[in-house]
């Protein structure tokens, strides 16, 4: 994962997830998101899905709960790239933040910059 010098955190998850990997990933992202909120007032996260796969139902539930646990209602999160099935899976997430799902990373970034 890398943080842009701008207001948008870029997250690039990879592969299939298990309980421990999910906890570690979202603990790190949550810390960076908290810092970003202090600086910019709200969190903006761009999730580049090009390196990940459609998750099994069990892993999807980990992602759902752990991601929901670090987001705030004022935040925005955009999922981009990956295949159509993966984007459909992300549309099923129920998150406290404003959420967008995009085919192209550029479209996701533009949406995040507008909000």
C-alpha positions in Angstrom: 0.0 0.0 0.0 1.1 3.5 -0.7 -0.2 6.9 0.3 -0.5 9.6 -2.3 0.9 13.0 -1.3 -2.7 14.2 -2.1 -5.7 13.5 0.0 -6.3 10.0 -1.4 -5.0 6.8 0.2 -4.3 4.1 -2.4 -4.9 0.5 -1.3 -3.7 -2.4 -3.5 -4.9 -5.7 -2.0 -3.5 -8.9 -3.5 -4.6 -12.5 -3.7 -7.0 -14.4 -1.6 -7.7 -13.4 2.0 -7.8 -15.3 5.3 -8.7 -14.0 8.8 -5.2 -13.0 9.8 -4.3 -11.3 6.5 -7.5 -9.3 6.7 -6.9 -8.1 10.2 -3.4 -7.0 9.5 -4.3 -5.3 6.3 -7.2 -3.3 7.7 -5.4 -2.5 10.9 -2.7 -0.8 8.8 -5.1 0.9 6.5 -7.2 2.0 9.5 -4.2 3.7 11.1 -3.3 5.5 7.9 -7.0 6.5 7.4 -7.1 8.0 10.9 -4.0 10.1 10.2 -5.5 11.2 6.8 -8.7 12.3 8.5 -6.8 14.4 11.0 -5.0 16.2 8.1 -7.8 16.4 5.5 -11.0 16.2 7.5 -12.3 13.0 6.0 -10.9 9.8 4.5 -10.7 9.0 0.8 -9.5 5.6 -0.2 -8.9 4.3 -3.7 -8.9 0.5 -3.8 -7.1 -0.8 -6.9 -8.5 -4.3 -7.4 -6.2 -5.3 -10.2 -4.1 -7.6 -8.0 -6.9 -9.3 -6.1 -9.4 -12.1 -6.8 -13.0 -12.7 -6.1 -13.1 -13.7 -2.5 -14.7 -16.8 -1.0 -17.8 -16.0 1.1 -15.9 -16.5 4.4 -13.2 -14.0 3.3 -15.8 -11.6 1.9 -17.4 -11.5 5.4 -14.0 -10.6 7.0 -13.5 -7.8 4.5 -17.0 -6.6 5.1 -16.6 -6.4 8.9 -13.0 -5.2 9.0 -13.5 -2.5 6.4 -16.8 -1.3 7.9 -14.9 -1.0 11.2 -12.4 1.5 10.0 -14.6 3.7 7.8 -16.6 6.7 9.0 -19.8 8.1 7.5 -18.0 11.2 6.1 -15.4 9.0 4.3 -15.4 8.0 0.6 -14.1 4.7 -0.8 -13.8 3.8 -4.4 -13.1 0.3 -5.8 -11.7 0.1 -9.3 -10.3 -2.4 -11.8 -10.3 -6.1 -11.4 -12.9 -8.2 -13.2 -16.6 -7.7 -13.5 -17.3 -10.4 -10.8 -15.0 -8.8 -8.4 -16.6 -5.4 -8.9 -20.0 -7.0 -8.4 -18.8 -8.5 -5.1 -17.7 -5.0 -3.9 -21.1 -3.6 -4.8 -22.6 -6.0 -2.2 -20.5 -4.5 0.6 -22.5 -2.5 3.2 -20.2 0.2 4.4 -20.8 3.4 6.6 -18.9 5.5 4.0 -20.0 6.7 0.6 -19.0 4.0 -1.8 -18.3 3.8 -5.5 -17.3 1.0 -7.8 -15.6 1.7 -11.1 -14.2 -0.1 -14.1 -11.2 2.3 -14.4 -8.9 3.6 -11.7 -8.9 7.0 -13.3 -12.7 7.2 -13.0 -12.5 6.2 -9.3 -9.8 8.8 -8.6 -11.9 11.5 -10.3 -15.0 10.6 -8.2 -12.9 10.7 -5.0 -11.4 14.1 -5.9 -14.9 15.6 -6.4 -16.1 14.7 -2.9 
